[in-house]
Amino acid sequence: MVRVGVIGLGRVAERIHLPAVAMLQSVQVVAACEPDQARREMMARRFSIPSTFPDAETMLRATNPDVVIIGSPPDSHHMLSLLAIEHGAHVFCEKPFVRRPAEADEIVAAADRRGRLVTVNNQYRFMPIYRRTHERIARGDFGAPFLVQGWQQMFHPPSRETNWRATLVESTLLEFGTHALDLICYFFDALPISITVHMPRPRREIAADVVVVCTLQFSGERAGSLVLNRISHAPERYLEMRVDCHDASIRVSLGGVARLSFNWSKPLGRPIARFSFVKGGESRIERNGRSEVLAREAAPAFATATAAKLDQFLARVRSGSTDNADARHARALSRLVEAGYASARLGSTIALDGSLQTA
């Protein structure tokens, strides 16, 4: 039985971390910590947590968990990861990992010294709509991918937030962008060699990066683009992606999909109908004027994907592995985000050094 301690009992623990743990066998939450007493007591009752504490240091000393899940705000991830490793625990950290790559380097170095594993919960690649798409691309079913596009549109400025996200200035690219950037890298099985980012401020009263336009250059004549718009009045799209390969395109939609459309197909010389209705997401193959479903998720898969990632992580813990490739990939994403903000600030393309490693 793997003994798990949880740091932070906010929304991510309630909606994702604790439901994910409940899906796994041979895993037991032995303790949790949360400074808000009312929240701590409510979550302990709801999830039958045997011991709760107001701070991480006390929890770690009292219960000595094998694995710590960190679900606190990102500015605390550096200190809490080091603290957990110091107490001999493996670390499963919520994204974004840390603010700066240097902080990630400290965590990875400490984990390597102590023989501990660290991973970050960029769990989207464990969702069936992305995993099955990647499997088919890697198998060569659609030819080599050469362009990956991603976009998000919603009206969700910082004033809509009620927690730590409301105060972020480095916001959208840091807090959500790591998911989309990770997926672009996932489909190419590579990291970019340069990044160019623009962050226009059409709403001067908003200091945060609510509009992000990002271009990524990959080796081998490949490119990625990402547009994140948190002040759009268009119909909400949580995350849309298109992967263009030599022989087909794949459209991947995360979030509720409700579409009924009729489009003229030039290759077929006739109109074609398309209907989609799912609450979770959908991946579709598009080629020769036709569209077919590759994968569907009836319900949102944030918790189930986290369970899959956590299960893989725990298997590596049980095996005695000391390979921190996962943590180094999270460090690479941190470097990518840092370079993105630098690009926007300087108005230039940022070349990325060759030391970045993919998981």
N, C-alpha and C positions, 0 to 999 in steps of 0.2 A: 504494500500500500504506500503510495507516494503522498506525503504529508505536505499540504499547500497552505501557505499564509497569504492573505490578501491585504495589500496596502492601498487604502482608498475605497470607500463604499459609496461613491457617487453614481451617476447615471450609467457610466460604462460598466461598472461592476454589476449593477442591477440588471441591465439589459443584455450584457454580453458575457462578462467574465464568469459570473456565478452560474448562469444558465449553461454555459459551455462546460464548466467543470461537472455539473450535474449529469451531463450526457456521457461522461466517461466512467468506465469501471476502474477499480483499483486506484482511485484518486479520492482523497478526503481533505476537505477544508478544515483545518484544525484551529485556525485563528484568523482574525482580521483586525485592522486598526483604522480608526476614523476619528478626527478631532471633534466632530459634531456629535454630542452625546445622544441627542434625540434620533439622529440619523443612524448612529451606531446601534442603538437598541432596536429600532425598527427593522433594520436589515438583519440583525442577529435572529430576531423572531421569524422573519419571513423565510430566511434561508437556513435556519437551524445551525447557525455558527456557534460552536461550543464555547469559544473564548474570544472576547473582544477587548481592545486596548485603545487608549487615546493617541498613542504614538508608535512609530515603527520600532524604535530602539527597544522599548519595553516588550513589544510583541516578540521580536526576534530572540531576545534573551530568555523569555519565559517559555517559548514553545519550540524553538529550534526547528523550523520547517525545512523540508528538503528543497522545496521550490517556492519562490515568492512571485506573486503576480502583482505588478505595480500598475495601479490605475489612477494615480494622483495626477495633478496638472503637470505639464511637461517640464516646467522650470525646476521641478523637484526630482526628475528622473535621474540626473547625474548623481546627486548625493545619495538617493535611496538605493540605486543600483550598487554603488560602492559599499554602502552599509550592509546590504543583503549578502554580497559576496564576502565581505569581512566576516560575517557570521556563518559562512559556509554554505549558503543557499545558491541554487541556480536561479536565474532571473528570466521571467517572462514579462516583458515591459510593453505597455501600451504605446502606440505611436502618438505623436512623433517621438523618436528616440530621445534626442537631446537637441539643444539649440545650436551647438557648434561641434564640428568634427573632433576638435581637440578633447572635448569632454568624452566623446565616444572612444577615442584612443585610450584615455585613462581607464575607462570601464573594461575595454577588451584586454588591456595589459593586466589589470587586476584579476580578471577572470582566468586568463592564461596562467598567471602565477599560482592561483589557487586550484586550478583544474576544474573550474566551474564553467557552465554553459550559459550564454546569454542569447536571447532572441527577442525580436520586436514584432508586435502583432499587426504587421501589414498582411491581413488575412484574406484580402480579396482574391488573390491567386488561388486560394483553396475553395472558392465558390465554383460550383460545377460549370457555370456559364463561361468562366475564364479558364478553368483547368482543362475542360474538354476542348475548348478552342485551341489552347496551347498544345495539347497532345496531338491534335490533328495537324496543326501547322508543323510541329516538330517531326511528325511522321512523313511530311512531304506531300500531304494530300492536296494542297492548294498551290504548290510552288513556293519559292522563297518570298518572305515578306519584305517589302521595301518602304512602306509608309504606314505609320500608326498615328491616327488622330484621336484626340479625346476632347470632350467638351462637357461643361456643366452650366446650366442656367437655372436661376431661381432668384427670388427676392428674399434675401436673408442677410441684411447688413448686421454689423455687430450689435446694434440696438435691439435686435431680436433675441440675443443671447441673455441668459440669466445667471451664468457662472463665469469662470475664469476666461472663457473665450471672448467675453464682452470687452475686455481690456487689451486684447492683442493688437499690436500694430503690424508686426509680421504675422499675418493671420492665415489667409486662404491658402497660399502656397505651402506654408509650414504645416498647418493643421490638417488640411485635406489633401493638398497636392502630393504628399508622399505616397498616398495610395495610387493615384493616377500615374505618377512617375514610375513607381515600382511595376505597374502593369505594362507600361510601354517597354521598359527594360526586359520584363518577363517574356513578352512576345518576340523580342529580338534576341533573347538569350545573351544580352550584352549591355554594357553601360555606354552612355554617349561620350563623344570626344569633345563636344562643346555645347554650350547652352547660351541662348539669347532670350532675354525676358524684357517685356514692356509691362509697366503697371500704371496705366493712365488713371487719373483721378477726376472723373467727371462730376463727382460729388465732393466738393472741397471740404465740406464739414466732416467727412469720414477720413480719418487718418490711415485706416487699415487698407491693405491690398485687396479690395473687393473685386477688382478686375485684373486678371493675369493673362497675358498672352505670351506663350512660351514656344520656342523652336529648339529642337534638339537635333544635332548632327551625330550620326553613327558611322562607323567605318563601313566600307563596302557599299557606298552609294545608297545609304538608308537614312531615313529621316523620321522624326516624330514631331507632332505639334499638340499643344494643349491650350485650351481657352477655358478659363474659369470665370464665370460672371455671377456675382452674388447680388447684383442690383438690377437684374433683368425682370421685366414685366411679362415676358413670354411664358408660355406653359412650362411648368417645372420639368427639368430633365436632371435627374440626380447625377448620373454619369453615363454618357454615351461614348462609344468607341467604335472606330472602323479600322480594321486591319486589312490593308490592300496587299495581296500577294500576286505572284505572277499569273496564276490561273483562276483566282477567285477573290472576292472580298468577303469579309466577315463583319457583320454589324452586331455589337454587343451592347445591350441596354441593361443597366442596373437601376432598380427602382420600378415602381408600377408601370406596366406597359399596357396601354389600351389603344389599339390602332385598328382602324378599318379603312383601307385605302384601295383605290383603283388607279393603276398607272399604265401608261402605254409602253409596251415592250417592243422596242425596235427589232431585236433579234427574232422575236416570235411573230411580229407583225400583228399583234392584237393586244387588247387590254388584259391585265392580270390583276386579280384581287389578292389582298393580303389582310389577314385578321390575326391579331394578337391580343390576349387578355390574361395577364399574370400579375400577381402582386410583388413577386420577387425580381425576376429578370429573365432575359432571353438572349440567346445567341443565334444568329441566322447566317446561313451561307447564301451569298448572292453571286450568281454567274449565269451567263447565257440568257439573260432576261428573266430568270427564275429566282425564287427565294424559297429556301427550305429551312426548317428549324434544326439547329444543331443541339441545343440544350435549353431547357426551361427550368425555372425555379418558381414553384407555386407561391412561396412565401419568402419574405426577406431572409437572407442566409447569413447575416452578420454573426450570430451566435454559433450556428452550426459550422461555419467556416473557421471561427476561432477554436471550436472544439477540435476540428481536424488538425489545425496547426499546433494546438497544444498537445494533442495526442502524439503527433510526430516528434515534437520536442521532448516529451516525456519518454518516448521510446529511445531517443538518443541519450537521455540522462541515464536510463536503466542500462544501456549498453556500455556505459563507462566512457563514452566518447569525450574527447577534450578539444575537438575541432570547432572553433568559433567562427566558421564561415558565415553563419547567419548574422552574427553581430557585426562582422566586417562588411557585409552587404548593407546592413542598416547604417553603418558609418558612411558608406558610399552614398546612400540616399541623403544623409545629412549634409555631406559635402555638396551634393547636387543642389539642394535647396539653398544652402549658403551662397553658392555660385549664382543661383538665379536672382537672389536679392542683390548681389553685387552687380550683376549685369544690368538690372533695372536702375540701380543707383548711378552707375557710371555711364550708362547708355552705350554699352559695348558688349561684344561677344566674349564669353569667358571660356578659355580652353581648359579642359580638365586633364590632369596628369594621368599618366598610365598606371599609377599604383592602385587605382580603384579596382576593387575585385567584386565580382558578382557571386551571389550565393549559388 
